[in-house]
Amino acid sequence: MIIAVRFYAISREIAGTDQIKIELKEPACVGDAVDAVLTKYPKLGSLKNHLRYAIDNDFADLTQKLKNNQELCVIPPVSGG
């Protein structure tokens, strides 16, 4: 299956891009996609425990199943005022 991965804020800076596509074996869950992303961008590992994820604009945990052509958003902590 093909999953689009979209990066925001510091995760985009670390990855050096705002979007990639990854190929995963079925069945796959968010955790599998995160593992693939961290393999490609190991520097994101420093944020791993602070990242949130969304599938097609809905927050998701690492166990949520993925379907072909979904979009996974990698959302780092947000701060500001």
mmCIF file as gemmi writes it, N, C-alpha and C atoms, coordinates in Angstrom:
data_model
loop_
_atom_site.group_PDB
_atom_site.id
_atom_site.type_symbol
_atom_site.label_atom_id
_atom_site.label_alt_id
_atom_site.label_comp_id
_atom_site.label_asym_id
_atom_site.label_entity_id
_atom_site.label_seq_id
_atom_site.pdbx_PDB_ins_code
_atom_site.Cartn_x
_atom_site.Cartn_y
_atom_site.Cartn_z
_atom_site.occupancy
_atom_site.B_iso_or_equiv
_atom_site.pdbx_formal_charge
_atom_site.auth_seq_id
_atom_site.auth_asym_id
_atom_site.pdbx_PDB_model_num
ATOM 1 N N . MET Axp A 1 ? 0.835 -1.173 0 1 0 ? 1 A 1
ATOM 2 C CA . MET Axp A 1 ? 0 0 0 1 0 ? 1 A 1
ATOM 3 C C . MET Axp A 1 ? 0.882 1.238 0 1 0 ? 1 A 1
ATOM 4 N N . ILE Axp A 2 ? 0.351 2.311 -0.517 1 0 ? 2 A 1
ATOM 5 C CA . ILE Axp A 2 ? 1.063 3.584 -0.57 1 0 ? 2 A 1
ATOM 6 C C . ILE Axp A 2 ? 0.382 4.547 0.4 1 0 ? 2 A 1
ATOM 7 N N . ILE Axp A 3 ? 1.206 5.189 1.241 1 0 ? 3 A 1
ATOM 8 C CA . ILE Axp A 3 ? 0.72 6.166 2.209 1 0 ? 3 A 1
ATOM 9 C C . ILE Axp A 3 ? 1.453 7.48 1.961 1 0 ? 3 A 1
ATOM 10 N N . ALA Axp A 4 ? 0.703 8.568 1.904 1 0 ? 4 A 1
ATOM 11 C CA . ALA Axp A 4 ? 1.314 9.899 1.832 1 0 ? 4 A 1
ATOM 12 C C . ALA Axp A 4 ? 1.593 10.34 3.26 1 0 ? 4 A 1
ATOM 13 N N . VAL Axp A 5 ? 2.789 10.839 3.508 1 0 ? 5 A 1
ATOM 14 C CA . VAL Axp A 5 ? 3.165 11.329 4.833 1 0 ? 5 A 1
ATOM 15 C C . VAL Axp A 5 ? 3.442 12.815 4.715 1 0 ? 5 A 1
ATOM 16 N N . ARG Axp A 6 ? 2.75 13.59 5.541 1 0 ? 6 A 1
ATOM 17 C CA . ARG Axp A 6 ? 2.905 15.044 5.516 1 0 ? 6 A 1
ATOM 18 C C . ARG Axp A 6 ? 3.55 15.493 6.829 1 0 ? 6 A 1
ATOM 19 N N . PHE Axp A 7 ? 4.571 16.329 6.703 1 0 ? 7 A 1
ATOM 20 C CA . PHE Axp A 7 ? 5.318 16.828 7.857 1 0 ? 7 A 1
ATOM 21 C C . PHE Axp A 7 ? 4.967 18.291 8.115 1 0 ? 7 A 1
ATOM 22 N N . TYR Axp A 8 ? 4.959 18.661 9.406 1 0 ? 8 A 1
ATOM 23 C CA . TYR Axp A 8 ? 4.665 20.035 9.801 1 0 ? 8 A 1
ATOM 24 C C . TYR Axp A 8 ? 5.742 20.552 10.75 1 0 ? 8 A 1
ATOM 25 N N . ALA Axp A 9 ? 5.95 21.865 10.73 1 0 ? 9 A 1
ATOM 26 C CA . ALA Axp A 9 ? 6.832 22.583 11.659 1 0 ? 9 A 1
ATOM 27 C C . ALA Axp A 9 ? 8.224 21.942 11.721 1 0 ? 9 A 1
ATOM 28 N N . ILE Axp A 10 ? 8.713 21.632 12.922 1 0 ? 10 A 1
ATOM 29 C CA . ILE Axp A 10 ? 10.069 21.116 13.09 1 0 ? 10 A 1
ATOM 30 C C . ILE Axp A 10 ? 10.259 19.777 12.395 1 0 ? 10 A 1
ATOM 31 N N . SER Axp A 11 ? 9.215 18.963 12.315 1 0 ? 11 A 1
ATOM 32 C CA . SER Axp A 11 ? 9.367 17.683 11.608 1 0 ? 11 A 1
ATOM 33 C C . SER Axp A 11 ? 9.625 17.916 10.121 1 0 ? 11 A 1
ATOM 34 N N . ARG Axp A 12 ? 9.031 18.96 9.559 1 0 ? 12 A 1
ATOM 35 C CA . ARG Axp A 12 ? 9.28 19.322 8.15 1 0 ? 12 A 1
ATOM 36 C C . ARG Axp A 12 ? 10.716 19.805 7.981 1 0 ? 12 A 1
ATOM 37 N N . GLU Axp A 13 ? 11.2 20.587 8.946 1 0 ? 13 A 1
ATOM 38 C CA . GLU Axp A 13 ? 12.585 21.068 8.877 1 0 ? 13 A 1
ATOM 39 C C . GLU Axp A 13 ? 13.576 19.913 8.951 1 0 ? 13 A 1
ATOM 40 N N . ILE Axp A 14 ? 13.322 18.977 9.838 1 0 ? 14 A 1
ATOM 41 C CA . ILE Axp A 14 ? 14.227 17.834 9.987 1 0 ? 14 A 1
ATOM 42 C C . ILE Axp A 14 ? 14.201 16.955 8.737 1 0 ? 14 A 1
ATOM 43 N N . ALA Axp A 15 ? 13.007 16.692 8.214 1 0 ? 15 A 1
ATOM 44 C CA . ALA Axp A 15 ? 12.888 15.846 7.025 1 0 ? 15 A 1
ATOM 45 C C . ALA Axp A 15 ? 13.375 16.567 5.763 1 0 ? 15 A 1
ATOM 46 N N . GLY Axp A 16 ? 13.327 17.877 5.764 1 0 ? 16 A 1
ATOM 47 C CA . GLY Axp A 16 ? 13.751 18.635 4.589 1 0 ? 16 A 1
ATOM 48 C C . GLY Axp A 16 ? 12.722 18.637 3.475 1 0 ? 16 A 1
ATOM 49 N N . THR Axp A 17 ? 11.501 18.259 3.805 1 0 ? 17 A 1
ATOM 50 C CA . THR Axp A 17 ? 10.413 18.228 2.831 1 0 ? 17 A 1
ATOM 51 C C . THR Axp A 17 ? 9.096 18.289 3.581 1 0 ? 17 A 1
ATOM 52 N N . ASP Axp A 18 ? 8.034 18.644 2.885 1 0 ? 18 A 1
ATOM 53 C CA . ASP Axp A 18 ? 6.741 18.669 3.57 1 0 ? 18 A 1
ATOM 54 C C . ASP Axp A 18 ? 5.905 17.422 3.309 1 0 ? 18 A 1
ATOM 55 N N . GLN Axp A 19 ? 6.308 16.604 2.324 1 0 ? 19 A 1
ATOM 56 C CA . GLN Axp A 19 ? 5.516 15.403 2.037 1 0 ? 19 A 1
ATOM 57 C C . GLN Axp A 19 ? 6.367 14.349 1.332 1 0 ? 19 A 1
ATOM 58 N N . ILE Axp A 20 ? 6.127 13.101 1.707 1 0 ? 20 A 1
ATOM 59 C CA . ILE Axp A 20 ? 6.735 11.962 1.016 1 0 ? 20 A 1
ATOM 60 C C . ILE Axp A 20 ? 5.664 10.896 0.834 1 0 ? 20 A 1
ATOM 61 N N . LYS Axp A 21 ? 5.974 9.916 0.043 1 0 ? 21 A 1
ATOM 62 C CA . LYS Axp A 21 ? 5.125 8.727 -0.08 1 0 ? 21 A 1
ATOM 63 C C . LYS Axp A 21 ? 5.967 7.538 0.358 1 0 ? 21 A 1
ATOM 64 N N . ILE Axp A 22 ? 5.338 6.64 1.119 1 0 ? 22 A 1
ATOM 65 C CA . ILE Axp A 22 ? 6.017 5.423 1.555 1 0 ? 22 A 1
ATOM 66 C C . ILE Axp A 22 ? 5.182 4.223 1.138 1 0 ? 22 A 1
ATOM 67 N N . GLU Axp A 23 ? 5.867 3.118 0.943 1 0 ? 23 A 1
ATOM 68 C CA . GLU Axp A 23 ? 5.184 1.876 0.604 1 0 ? 23 A 1
ATOM 69 C C . GLU Axp A 23 ? 5.282 0.94 1.797 1 0 ? 23 A 1
ATOM 70 N N . LEU Axp A 24 ? 4.14 0.389 2.196 1 0 ? 24 A 1
ATOM 71 C CA . LEU Axp A 24 ? 4.058 -0.524 3.328 1 0 ? 24 A 1
ATOM 72 C C . LEU Axp A 24 ? 3.397 -1.822 2.898 1 0 ? 24 A 1
ATOM 73 N N . LYS Axp A 25 ? 3.78 -2.91 3.556 1 0 ? 25 A 1
ATOM 74 C CA . LYS Axp A 25 ? 3.109 -4.185 3.315 1 0 ? 25 A 1
ATOM 75 C C . LYS Axp A 25 ? 1.791 -4.195 4.074 1 0 ? 25 A 1
ATOM 76 N N . GLU Axp A 26 ? 0.766 -4.787 3.472 1 0 ? 26 A 1
ATOM 77 C CA . GLU Axp A 26 ? -0.536 -4.908 4.135 1 0 ? 26 A 1
ATOM 78 C C . GLU Axp A 26 ? -0.564 -6.167 4.981 1 0 ? 26 A 1
ATOM 79 N N . PRO Axp A 27 ? -1.256 -6.166 6.092 1 0 ? 27 A 1
ATOM 80 C CA . PRO Axp A 27 ? -1.886 -5.024 6.744 1 0 ? 27 A 1
ATOM 81 C C . PRO Axp A 27 ? -0.837 -4.174 7.442 1 0 ? 27 A 1
ATOM 82 N N . ALA Axp A 28 ? -1.143 -2.901 7.606 1 0 ? 28 A 1
ATOM 83 C CA . ALA Axp A 28 ? -0.208 -1.976 8.26 1 0 ? 28 A 1
ATOM 84 C C . ALA Axp A 28 ? -0.993 -1.044 9.166 1 0 ? 28 A 1
ATOM 85 N N . CYS Axp A 29 ? -0.308 -0.543 10.184 1 0 ? 29 A 1
ATOM 86 C CA . CYS Axp A 29 ? -0.913 0.413 11.107 1 0 ? 29 A 1
ATOM 87 C C . CYS Axp A 29 ? -0.033 1.663 11.159 1 0 ? 29 A 1
ATOM 88 N N . VAL Axp A 30 ? -0.497 2.656 11.879 1 0 ? 30 A 1
ATOM 89 C CA . VAL Axp A 30 ? 0.244 3.91 11.992 1 0 ? 30 A 1
ATOM 90 C C . VAL Axp A 30 ? 1.661 3.653 12.501 1 0 ? 30 A 1
ATOM 91 N N . GLY Axp A 31 ? 1.807 2.751 13.473 1 0 ? 31 A 1
ATOM 92 C CA . GLY Axp A 31 ? 3.133 2.433 14.012 1 0 ? 31 A 1
ATOM 93 C C . GLY Axp A 31 ? 4.085 1.921 12.945 1 0 ? 31 A 1
ATOM 94 N N . ASP Axp A 32 ? 3.585 1.119 12.009 1 0 ? 32 A 1
ATOM 95 C CA . ASP Axp A 32 ? 4.417 0.631 10.906 1 0 ? 32 A 1
ATOM 96 C C . ASP Axp A 32 ? 4.884 1.793 10.031 1 0 ? 32 A 1
ATOM 97 N N . ALA Axp A 33 ? 3.986 2.72 9.769 1 0 ? 33 A 1
ATOM 98 C CA . ALA Axp A 33 ? 4.348 3.892 8.956 1 0 ? 33 A 1
ATOM 99 C C . ALA Axp A 33 ? 5.367 4.757 9.684 1 0 ? 33 A 1
ATOM 100 N N . VAL Axp A 34 ? 5.174 4.935 10.991 1 0 ? 34 A 1
ATOM 101 C CA . VAL Axp A 34 ? 6.117 5.732 11.781 1 0 ? 34 A 1
ATOM 102 C C . VAL Axp A 34 ? 7.495 5.072 11.763 1 0 ? 34 A 1
ATOM 103 N N . ASP Axp A 35 ? 7.538 3.759 11.911 1 0 ? 35 A 1
ATOM 104 C CA . ASP Axp A 35 ? 8.825 3.054 11.847 1 0 ? 35 A 1
ATOM 105 C C . ASP Axp A 35 ? 9.513 3.295 10.506 1 0 ? 35 A 1
ATOM 106 N N . ALA Axp A 36 ? 8.748 3.256 9.414 1 0 ? 36 A 1
ATOM 107 C CA . ALA Axp A 36 ? 9.316 3.486 8.082 1 0 ? 36 A 1
ATOM 108 C C . ALA Axp A 36 ? 9.841 4.918 7.955 1 0 ? 36 A 1
ATOM 109 N N . VAL Axp A 37 ? 9.103 5.868 8.495 1 0 ? 37 A 1
ATOM 110 C CA . VAL Axp A 37 ? 9.526 7.266 8.445 1 0 ? 37 A 1
ATOM 111 C C . VAL Axp A 37 ? 10.799 7.465 9.268 1 0 ? 37 A 1
ATOM 112 N N . LEU Axp A 38 ? 10.859 6.859 10.458 1 0 ? 38 A 1
ATOM 113 C CA . LEU Axp A 38 ? 12.042 7.01 11.305 1 0 ? 38 A 1
ATOM 114 C C . LEU Axp A 38 ? 13.262 6.323 10.706 1 0 ? 38 A 1
ATOM 115 N N . THR Axp A 39 ? 13.051 5.279 9.934 1 0 ? 39 A 1
ATOM 116 C CA . THR Axp A 39 ? 14.158 4.637 9.226 1 0 ? 39 A 1
ATOM 117 C C . THR Axp A 39 ? 14.711 5.58 8.163 1 0 ? 39 A 1
ATOM 118 N N . LYS Axp A 40 ? 13.805 6.272 7.474 1 0 ? 40 A 1
ATOM 119 C CA . LYS Axp A 40 ? 14.226 7.199 6.417 1 0 ? 40 A 1
ATOM 120 C C . LYS Axp A 40 ? 14.803 8.491 6.998 1 0 ? 40 A 1
ATOM 121 N N . TYR Axp A 41 ? 14.243 8.951 8.131 1 0 ? 41 A 1
ATOM 122 C CA . TYR Axp A 41 ? 14.671 10.201 8.768 1 0 ? 41 A 1
ATOM 123 C C . TYR Axp A 41 ? 14.972 9.936 10.244 1 0 ? 41 A 1
ATOM 124 N N . PRO Axp A 42 ? 16.105 9.309 10.552 1 0 ? 42 A 1
ATOM 125 C CA . PRO Axp A 42 ? 16.404 8.936 11.94 1 0 ? 42 A 1
ATOM 126 C C . PRO Axp A 42 ? 16.48 10.125 12.905 1 0 ? 42 A 1
ATOM 127 N N . LYS Axp A 43 ? 16.775 11.321 12.409 1 0 ? 43 A 1
ATOM 128 C CA . LYS Axp A 43 ? 16.831 12.493 13.294 1 0 ? 43 A 1
ATOM 129 C C . LYS Axp A 43 ? 15.465 12.822 13.899 1 0 ? 43 A 1
ATOM 130 N N . LEU Axp A 44 ? 14.391 12.341 13.276 1 0 ? 44 A 1
ATOM 131 C CA . LEU Axp A 44 ? 13.06 12.543 13.852 1 0 ? 44 A 1
ATOM 132 C C . LEU Axp A 44 ? 12.872 11.721 15.125 1 0 ? 44 A 1
ATOM 133 N N . GLY Axp A 45 ? 13.732 10.742 15.331 1 0 ? 45 A 1
ATOM 134 C CA . GLY Axp A 45 ? 13.637 9.897 16.514 1 0 ? 45 A 1
ATOM 135 C C . GLY Axp A 45 ? 13.703 10.679 17.809 1 0 ? 45 A 1
ATOM 136 N N . SER Axp A 46 ? 14.398 11.805 17.809 1 0 ? 46 A 1
ATOM 137 C CA . SER Axp A 46 ? 14.481 12.618 19.026 1 0 ? 46 A 1
ATOM 138 C C . SER Axp A 46 ? 13.128 13.213 19.409 1 0 ? 46 A 1
ATOM 139 N N . LEU Axp A 47 ? 12.204 13.283 18.46 1 0 ? 47 A 1
ATOM 140 C CA . LEU Axp A 47 ? 10.861 13.812 18.717 1 0 ? 47 A 1
ATOM 141 C C . LEU Axp A 47 ? 9.824 12.712 18.918 1 0 ? 47 A 1
ATOM 142 N N . LYS Axp A 48 ? 10.204 11.461 18.71 1 0 ? 48 A 1
ATOM 143 C CA . LYS Axp A 48 ? 9.239 10.354 18.643 1 0 ? 48 A 1
ATOM 144 C C . LYS Axp A 48 ? 8.219 10.36 19.774 1 0 ? 48 A 1
ATOM 145 N N . ASN Axp A 49 ? 8.663 10.562 21.001 1 0 ? 49 A 1
ATOM 146 C CA . ASN Axp A 49 ? 7.744 10.505 22.136 1 0 ? 49 A 1
ATOM 147 C C . ASN Axp A 49 ? 6.859 11.738 22.263 1 0 ? 49 A 1
ATOM 148 N N . HIS Axp A 50 ? 7.071 12.73 21.399 1 0 ? 50 A 1
ATOM 149 C CA . HIS Axp A 50 ? 6.31 13.973 21.481 1 0 ? 50 A 1
ATOM 150 C C . HIS Axp A 50 ? 5.428 14.208 20.254 1 0 ? 50 A 1
ATOM 151 N N . LEU Axp A 51 ? 5.536 13.349 19.271 1 0 ? 51 A 1
ATOM 152 C CA . LEU Axp A 51 ? 4.771 13.525 18.031 1 0 ? 51 A 1
ATOM 153 C C . LEU Axp A 51 ? 3.349 13.011 18.193 1 0 ? 51 A 1
ATOM 154 N N . ARG Axp A 52 ? 2.442 13.635 17.48 1 0 ? 52 A 1
ATOM 155 C CA . ARG Axp A 52 ? 1.067 13.148 17.349 1 0 ? 52 A 1
ATOM 156 C C . ARG Axp A 52 ? 0.875 12.825 15.877 1 0 ? 52 A 1
ATOM 157 N N . TYR Axp A 53 ? -0.136 12.026 15.6 1 0 ? 53 A 1
ATOM 158 C CA . TYR Axp A 53 ? -0.387 11.59 14.232 1 0 ? 53 A 1
ATOM 159 C C . TYR Axp A 53 ? -1.861 11.758 13.899 1 0 ? 53 A 1
ATOM 160 N N . ALA Axp A 54 ? -2.12 12.007 12.644 1 0 ? 54 A 1
ATOM 161 C CA . ALA Axp A 54 ? -3.495 12.092 12.169 1 0 ? 54 A 1
ATOM 162 C C . ALA Axp A 54 ? -3.583 11.339 10.846 1 0 ? 54 A 1
ATOM 163 N N . ILE Axp A 55 ? -4.69 10.658 10.668 1 0 ? 55 A 1
ATOM 164 C CA . ILE Axp A 55 ? -4.991 9.971 9.42 1 0 ? 55 A 1
ATOM 165 C C . ILE Axp A 55 ? -6.178 10.675 8.79 1 0 ? 55 A 1
ATOM 166 N N . ASP Axp A 56 ? -5.963 11.192 7.605 1 0 ? 56 A 1
ATOM 167 C CA . ASP Axp A 56 ? -7.027 11.905 6.885 1 0 ? 56 A 1
ATOM 168 C C . ASP Axp A 56 ? -7.738 12.913 7.793 1 0 ? 56 A 1
ATOM 169 N N . ASN Axp A 57 ? -6.945 13.704 8.52 1 0 ? 57 A 1
ATOM 170 C CA . ASN Axp A 57 ? -7.41 14.815 9.364 1 0 ? 57 A 1
ATOM 171 C C . ASN Axp A 57 ? -8.041 14.411 10.696 1 0 ? 57 A 1
ATOM 172 N N . ASP Axp A 58 ? -7.965 13.15 11.096 1 0 ? 58 A 1
ATOM 173 C CA . ASP Axp A 58 ? -8.442 12.707 12.406 1 0 ? 58 A 1
ATOM 174 C C . ASP Axp A 58 ? -7.265 12.155 13.199 1 0 ? 58 A 1
ATOM 175 N N . PHE Axp A 59 ? -7.123 12.601 14.458 1 0 ? 59 A 1
ATOM 176 C CA . PHE Axp A 59 ? -6.029 12.097 15.279 1 0 ? 59 A 1
ATOM 177 C C . PHE Axp A 59 ? -6.095 10.583 15.374 1 0 ? 59 A 1
ATOM 178 N N . ALA Axp A 60 ? -4.926 9.952 15.393 1 0 ? 60 A 1
ATOM 179 C CA . ALA Axp A 60 ? -4.831 8.492 15.405 1 0 ? 60 A 1
ATOM 180 C C . ALA Axp A 60 ? -3.725 8.056 16.353 1 0 ? 60 A 1
ATOM 181 N N . ASP Axp A 61 ? -3.889 6.851 16.919 1 0 ? 61 A 1
ATOM 182 C CA . ASP Axp A 61 ? -2.807 6.295 17.728 1 0 ? 61 A 1
ATOM 183 C C . ASP Axp A 61 ? -2.013 5.313 16.869 1 0 ? 61 A 1
ATOM 184 N N . LEU Axp A 62 ? -0.954 4.783 17.44 1 0 ? 62 A 1
ATOM 185 C CA . LEU Axp A 62 ? -0.04 3.933 16.675 1 0 ? 62 A 1
ATOM 186 C C . LEU Axp A 62 ? -0.655 2.608 16.234 1 0 ? 62 A 1
ATOM 187 N N . THR Axp A 63 ? -1.76 2.208 16.843 1 0 ? 63 A 1
ATOM 188 C CA . THR Axp A 63 ? -2.376 0.919 16.495 1 0 ? 63 A 1
ATOM 189 C C . THR Axp A 63 ? -3.446 1.021 15.412 1 0 ? 63 A 1
ATOM 190 N N . GLN Axp A 64 ? -3.795 2.24 15.015 1 0 ? 64 A 1
ATOM 191 C CA . GLN Axp A 64 ? -4.846 2.397 14.004 1 0 ? 64 A 1
ATOM 192 C C . GLN Axp A 64 ? -4.412 1.801 12.672 1 0 ? 64 A 1
ATOM 193 N N . LYS Axp A 65 ? -5.282 1.018 12.076 1 0 ? 65 A 1
ATOM 194 C CA . LYS Axp A 65 ? -5.012 0.381 10.785 1 0 ? 65 A 1
ATOM 195 C C . LYS Axp A 65 ? -5.041 1.417 9.674 1 0 ? 65 A 1
ATOM 196 N N . LEU Axp A 66 ? -4.199 1.191 8.686 1 0 ? 66 A 1
ATOM 197 C CA . LEU Axp A 66 ? -4.123 2.068 7.521 1 0 ? 66 A 1
ATOM 198 C C . LEU Axp A 66 ? -4.739 1.401 6.299 1 0 ? 66 A 1
ATOM 199 N N . LYS Axp A 67 ? -5.214 2.235 5.392 1 0 ? 67 A 1
ATOM 200 C CA . LYS Axp A 67 ? -5.721 1.781 4.099 1 0 ? 67 A 1
ATOM 201 C C . LYS Axp A 67 ? -4.894 2.444 3.006 1 0 ? 67 A 1
ATOM 202 N N . ASN Axp A 68 ? -4.844 1.801 1.865 1 0 ? 68 A 1
ATOM 203 C CA . ASN Axp A 68 ? -4.101 2.338 0.719 1 0 ? 68 A 1
ATOM 204 C C . ASN Axp A 68 ? -4.548 3.771 0.414 1 0 ? 68 A 1
ATOM 205 N N . ASN Axp A 69 ? -3.587 4.609 0.094 1 0 ? 69 A 1
ATOM 206 C CA . ASN Axp A 69 ? -3.789 6.001 -0.326 1 0 ? 69 A 1
ATOM 207 C C . ASN Axp A 69 ? -4.265 6.94 0.773 1 0 ? 69 A 1
ATOM 208 N N . GLN Axp A 70 ? -4.123 6.545 2.042 1 0 ? 70 A 1
ATOM 209 C CA . GLN Axp A 70 ? -4.45 7.48 3.106 1 0 ? 70 A 1
ATOM 210 C C . GLN Axp A 70 ? -3.291 8.444 3.317 1 0 ? 70 A 1
ATOM 211 N N . GLU Axp A 71 ? -3.577 9.528 4.048 1 0 ? 71 A 1
ATOM 212 C CA . GLU Axp A 71 ? -2.558 10.513 4.365 1 0 ? 71 A 1
ATOM 213 C C . GLU Axp A 71 ? -2.285 10.477 5.864 1 0 ? 71 A 1
ATOM 214 N N . LEU Axp A 72 ? -1.022 10.326 6.224 1 0 ? 72 A 1
ATOM 215 C CA . LEU Axp A 72 ? -0.579 10.354 7.606 1 0 ? 72 A 1
ATOM 216 C C . LEU Axp A 72 ? 0.098 11.694 7.857 1 0 ? 72 A 1
ATOM 217 N N . CYS Axp A 73 ? -0.394 12.449 8.829 1 0 ? 73 A 1
ATOM 218 C CA . CYS Axp A 73 ? 0.224 13.714 9.201 1 0 ? 73 A 1
ATOM 219 C C . CYS Axp A 73 ? 1.063 13.507 10.45 1 0 ? 73 A 1
ATOM 220 N N . VAL Axp A 74 ? 2.288 13.999 10.418 1 0 ? 74 A 1
ATOM 221 C CA . VAL Axp A 74 ? 3.213 13.935 11.545 1 0 ? 74 A 1
ATOM 222 C C . VAL Axp A 74 ? 3.199 15.319 12.188 1 0 ? 74 A 1
ATOM 223 N N . ILE Axp A 75 ? 2.676 15.377 13.425 1 0 ? 75 A 1
ATOM 224 C CA . ILE Axp A 75 ? 2.439 16.663 14.073 1 0 ? 75 A 1
ATOM 225 C C . ILE Axp A 75 ? 3.311 16.784 15.308 1 0 ? 75 A 1
ATOM 226 N N . PRO Axp A 76 ? 4.288 17.686 15.286 1 0 ? 76 A 1
ATOM 227 C CA . PRO Axp A 76 ? 5.143 17.901 16.446 1 0 ? 76 A 1
ATOM 228 C C . PRO Axp A 76 ? 4.433 18.766 17.496 1 0 ? 76 A 1
ATOM 229 N N . PRO Axp A 77 ? 5.023 18.864 18.695 1 0 ? 77 A 1
ATOM 230 C CA . PRO Axp A 77 ? 4.435 19.739 19.711 1 0 ? 77 A 1
ATOM 231 C C . PRO Axp A 77 ? 4.333 21.169 19.188 1 0 ? 77 A 1
ATOM 232 N N . VAL Axp A 78 ? 3.301 21.854 19.618 1 0 ? 78 A 1
ATOM 233 C CA . VAL Axp A 78 ? 3.07 23.232 19.187 1 0 ? 78 A 1
ATOM 234 C C . VAL Axp A 78 ? 3.218 24.145 20.399 1 0 ? 78 A 1
ATOM 235 N N . SER Axp A 79 ? 3.887 25.238 20.19 1 0 ? 79 A 1
ATOM 236 C CA . SER Axp A 79 ? 3.999 26.225 21.27 1 0 ? 79 A 1
ATOM 237 C C . SER Axp A 79 ? 3.791 27.611 20.678 1 0 ? 79 A 1
ATOM 238 N N . GLY Axp A 80 ? 3.604 28.542 21.515 1 0 ? 80 A 1
ATOM 239 C CA . GLY Axp A 80 ? 3.408 29.896 21.041 1 0 ? 80 A 1
ATOM 240 C C . GLY Axp A 80 ? 2.508 30.65 21.979 1 0 ? 80 A 1
ATOM 241 N N . GLY Axp A 81 ? 2.144 31.813 21.575 1 0 ? 81 A 1
ATOM 242 C CA . GLY Axp A 81 ? 1.31 32.599 22.476 1 0 ? 81 A 1
ATOM 243 C C . GLY Axp A 81 ? 0.449 33.555 21.741 1 0 ? 81 A 1
